[in-house]
Amino acid sequence: MENNKKGCCGDAEYEEEPIKDNSNIQEEGCGCGAEHPDESTINNPAKPEFIANEKFIKEFEDYAHSIGIKAIGYTQLTPELLIQDKFIQYPNAIVLTMEMSKELLETAPGNKTQELNDAHYAKLGTLTYKLSDYLREKGYATEVAHPYGGLVNFSPLAQKTGIGFIGKNGLLITPESGPGQKISAIFVSIANLPVKNENEHVWIPEYCKRCGKCIKACPEKALIEEETCCGEPEVKFKQELCIGCSQGCTYCIEACPFNEKGYEDVKNKFDKINAKLKEKQRKNFDVELWNNWAEENSSLFSGLVNGATVAMTMTENEEQIILLKKEDNGLKVSVKAPEELERPVADLMFGMDTKDMAGLLKDVNSIKFIELLSSGKVGIYALASQSELINKGYTPFLGRLGFRLGGGGCC
C-alpha cells in the first residue's frame, strides 16, 4: 500500500538502522573504568561446591545486609553484558548495590565530590571482596566484578536480576535507593541461585517518559532528548560531556523523583495517574460512541463486502479492540478482548493513542481520520493479503483515506 505522503514510519524506502538498546547509556562498566587490585584474602577452593540450600542463601544475604549492602539479586551472565572480551568461568551472578551517601548527593561537583565518589566505589569494592571471601570460605569458587572496573555493564546486569529497572538517565532505579547506588557483582560456582524470571519494576520507563527532570538537571547537557522519525523521543547520553567520573556530579540523581520522594511515593502517584488514564480510555471503547461514528462516516465504508472487518486499537491499551464488521450493508460494532478474538482478527488494523482516538470519535466526515493517517499519528496495518483486500472491496476505502493498493504488500 502506498500513501501520498510517505515518512520513515510508513513505506519510505530507507535502510533501517539496527535497534539500539539504550539500557546502558550511562554504563561503561561502572563505574569509570579504573583498574583495581584483587583484595581477596582467601583462595578459590580446588574443588568448589555447586549447590547451595535456602538456609545458606539466607545467611549470605543477612551477612551482606549487615555490612552495608542494600539490594541483592541473582541472574545468569550473558555475553552482551560483558564489556571486556574476557572468559568468566562461572556465569552465575550475584549482584550487589550500596546506597550513595547524602553527603555525596548533596555536594556540588568538584574535587571533594570526586573523592567521595571514589571512596564509595572503593568501599563497595571492599565489601564485595569480603562477601567473595565468605563464599570461598564456604567452599564456593568466585570472581569479583569490582564496581570501579570495566568488566560488565552493571545496570543492565542488575536489571536482569529484577531488583530494579533502568530509568531515563540510564541508571538503575531500585525501591531501596532510587537511582542513588553503586553496583558490583560476584560470579560464583553456585548453580542454583534463586533467579527471578520477572521484573516487577517494568513500569519505571513509562513513568520516566512523563518526567524528564534528569535531563533538565544536567548542567553539561550530557543527557539530551531527541525526536525520532516516528515522533517517539529518545534519550541519548553524551559520555564525553558527563562530569560524573571527573567531578563526581550527581545532579541527574538528585533531581530524580525516585530520589527526592522515594520509590513508594512515585509508584503511588504513577498508579493514580494510570487509573485516571484507564478511565478515560474505557470511555473510548463505548460501543454506542462507535455506532454513532460508524453511522456518521458510513460513506467511507461503502464498497466493502459483507464480512470485511476493520479493527481499531489504542497503543496504550492492549486489553480491548474495536471491530467494525460490514454486515447487511451496515457496520456491526463490537468491543473484544484479544483472547476473545478468532484469527484473523480483521483485514485492516488502525492503531492510535488515547487522545487521537477521542478526537476521531468526534469526526463526522472522516476529515480527522484522514489527517491523522496522513500525519502518521494513526498507524495502518494489513492483516490480510493484497488479493484478499481487493476482493473484499478495500481499494475504494483505502483510496478515500489517501492510500492505494498495488506494487507489493500492504502497509
N, C-alpha and C positions, 0 to 999 in steps of 0.2 A: 504494500500500500504506500502511496506517495502522498505527501502533503505539500500544499503550495508554499508553505513556509517551513523549511527544514532547519532543525537545530541539532546540536550534538546529542540531544536526548531522544531524537526521533530517528529518521532514516538517513541522516547525513553520512556521507562516505568519508570516514576518517579512521585512522589506525588507533585503536583503543590502547591506552596505557594499562599496564598491569595494575590490578587492585592493590592499593597500598594499605599496609597495616600501620595505623597511627598510634597503636597502643604503646609504642616505646619512644615517643617523640622526645622525651627528656632523658631517655635511658641509653647511655653508652657504657653500661655496666653498673655504675653506681648511682653511682659514685662519679669520681673524677679520674679514674683510671690509673691511680698510682700503684706501684708495686709495693707489696707488704711482706715482710718476713714471716715464716711459719712460727707460730707461738706454741705449737704442740709440746706438751711435756711427757706425753705417753705415746709410744709407737703403736702402729696398727698391729692387731693380732695376726699371727702367722696363719691361723685357721679361723677366720671370722664366722660369727653366727649370722644366720639369715632370717630368723623368725623371732618376733617379739610379741609377748602377750599384752593384753589390755592393761594389766596392772603395771607393767614396766613403762608403757607409753604414758600412763597417768603420772607415774613417779617422775619421768623425764620432764613432762610438762610442768608439774608442780615445782621442780627444781629450777627450770628455766624461768618461770614467772618470779620465783623468789630472788633471782639475781638481777632482774630488771627487764626481762623480755616481755613485751606486751601481747603480741599475737603469734600464734604458731600454726602453720599449715603444711600440708603434705601433698606431693604430686610426683609425677614422673617427668624427668627432664627430657625434652625433645630437641632435636638438632637446631631448629630455628631460634631457640632461646640462647644458644651459645654465641658469644662474641669471638672468642679465640678458637682457632681450629685445634682443639685440644681433646685428647681422649679422657673421658670420665668413666672410670671403671664401673661405678655403681650409679645408675640414673635415678635412684630413689632419693628424692629431695625433701629435706626438712627446711622450711622457710621460716625465718625469724624476723620480727620487727622490734625496734626500740624507739620509743617516743622522743621527739625533739624537745629540748627544754624550753621553758617560757623565755629564758634569757636569750637563747639563740633566736627565737622567733621575733622577739621584740627589739633586738639590737639592729641598728641601721647597718647596711653593707659597709664593709671596711676590713682592715687588718684584724681587729679584735674579733669581729664576727667570723672571719675565716678561721681564726684559731679555735673558736668554739665549734665551728663546723667540723674541722679536722679532728678535734677531741671526741666528737660524737662518733665519727667513723672508727677512730681508734678504740673507743670504749666498746662499741658493738663488736668490733673485731675480736677484742679480748674475751668478751662474753661468749662469742661463737666458738672460739678455740677451747674455752673452758667446757662448753657443752660437748664439743667434739671429743675431748679427753674423757668426759663422763661416759660417752658411748663406747669409746675404745676400752675403757676400764671394764665395761660390762661384756666385752667380747665382740663388739661390732667394729667393722672397718669404716673409716670415714675419710672424706676430703672436704676441706673448707673452701667456700667461695667468700673471701673477705669483702665486706661492704665497700671498701675503697679500691677493690680490684676491677679488672675489666674482663672477667671470665664469662659472666652471663648477664642477660637483661633482667634485672631484678624485678621491676614492676610487673611485666608480663608473666614472669615465673610465679610471683606471689598471687597475681590474679588467677592463675591456673589452679592454685590451691583452694580458692574460694573464700579467702579471708577478707577480700575487698575487691574493688574494681577501679580501673584507671579512669580518671576524670579528664576534663578538657585540657588541663595543664600538663597532662602526660604523667602525672604522679598517681601512685596507688592511694586510694581513699579507703580507710577502714573504720569500723564503728569505734574502735579503741582510741585512735589517734587522728582521725580525719586524714588530711594529706601530709601531716607533720610527723614523719617517721623515717628512720634509716632501715635498710633491709639487708639481710645476709642469708646465706644458705649453707647447709651441710649435706653433702651427698654421702649416703650411708648404705651399708650392705643389707639393711632390714628390708626384706622383700614384701612384707605385708603391712606397710604403713597404712593408717586409716585415711585413705584418699577419698575426697569428696568428688562426686560426679556432677554436682550442681552448684551454681553460684547464686546465692540469694541477693547479691548486690548488683545485679544486672540493670537495675533501674537508674543507677547513678549517671550514666552518659545522657539519658533522656533529661534528667534534671539539669545537667551541665549545659545542654543545648539552650535552655531558657535563662541561663545565668550569665556567664562570661566575665565575672568580676576579676578573675585571674588575669585575663587579657588586659583589662584596663589598668590593673595594678602594676604591671611590669614596666619599670622605668626605662628599660633599654629596648622596648618593643621586640623582645625575643619571641613573644607569642603573638602571632598575627592570624586574623581570621580572614580567609579568602573565599569568595564565591566560586563554586564550581560551575561547570556549564549547565548543570541541571538545577541550579538555584540552591543547592544544599551547601551551606557554609562548611568549610573545613579549616581546622586549626593547624597551623604549621609552626614548628619550633625552630628558631634560628640559633643553633648552638653557639655560633661564633659571637653572637651578641649577648648571650647569657653571662652574668657575672656571679652565678651561684657557686661555681667552682673556684673562682678567683677572689671573691669578696664575701662569700657566704650569704648572698642575697636570698631572702625568703619571702619577698613581698607577695608572690603569687600564692604562697601557702597562707600567709596572714589574712589575705583578703577573701579566701575561700570560705563560704558559709559553713562548710563542714568543720572548719577550724574555729570560726567565730561563734557559731551557735551549737555545734555538736551534731553528731550523726542522727540521733533520735529526733531532734527538733526539725532538722531538714527533711527527714523521712516523713514525719507527721504532716509537714507543710505540703510536701510532694503528694502525699495520699489525698489530702483535702482538695488540692488543685485538680488532681486526676479524677476525683469523684464528681466535681463540678463539670469537668470536661466531658466525662462519660454521660452525664445527664443531658448535656447539650447534644451529644452525638445520638443519644437514644431518640431525641425528637426528630432527627433527620431520617430515622427509619420508620416513621409513621406511614403506614400503608395508605391512609386517606390522603396524606400530602402528595404521595407519589401518584395516586389515582388522579388527583387534580392536575398534576403536572403532565401526566400522560394524555389526558383529555385536551389540555390547552396546547400541547405540542403534537397532536395526533398526525398532522400533515407530515411531520418529519419521518414518521414510520410507514407512510403509505408505500406500497410496493413490496413490503415484506410478506412472505408466505406464512400460512399458519404453521406454528411450531418454531419459527425464528425467535431466538431468545437473546436479549441483551442484559448484561449484569452491570450493576453499579456498586462500587466498593469504596470504602473510606480507608485511607492509608494508616490512620491512627487506630482503627478499629477493625480487626480481622475476625471479629466474632459474629458479624452479620453481613449478609449480601442481599441487595435488592435485585429481584429478577423481573424483567419486563418481557412477557411472552406474548407473541401475536396469536390471538385465538378468536376465531369467528369475526374477523375483520376489526377486532378491537385489541386492546392490550390488557392482559391479566397481570396484576401486580402482586408479588408475594415477597416476604422477607424471610430469609432462611439462614440458619447457622451452617457453616461449612460442612459439618458432619452429617447434615440432613440432605446434602446435595448428592445427586447421582452424576456420574461422569458421562459426557462432558457437562460442565456447569452451564455454559452458554456458548454462543457463537462468537460474541464480542464482549470484552470487559473494559469498562471505563473506571479508572482509579483516580481519586481526588482527596483533598484534605477536608477537614470539618467545615472550615469557612467557605470553601468553594462549593461544597455540597449544599450548604444552607443557601448560598446565593443562587445556585442552579434551581432550587425548588421554587424560587420566586420568578423564574424565567417563563414568560408566557408566549414567546415567539421564537425560541431557540437561539436568539442572538447571544445570550450569555454563554450558552453551551459552546457555540462556535468560537467565541472569543477565548474561552478557557482552553479549548483544544489548540487553537492557533498559538497561544502564548506558551503552551507546554505545561500549564498548571494542571491539566487533566491528561492522564496517560491513556492511550488506547492500545489494547492487546487482542490479537486474534487467537481464538481458541479452536477455530475450525480452519480447514484448508481453504485455499483461494477458490477452488471449484465449488466447494460447499457454500461459501459466502455468495458466490454468483448465483447458484441455483436457488438460494433462499431469498434472493431479491435485495441483497445488501448494496449493490452497485449504486442505485439512486440514493439510498440512505446515506452512504458514505460521501457521495458527491455533494449532498446538501451541507455536509459538515466540513467540506474542503479537502476531502481525501479522494483518491481514486484507486481502483484495483488495477493491477497489471504490473508486469516486469518483476515477478518474483512473489515471495510470500508476503503476507500481510503484517504490517506493523514491525 
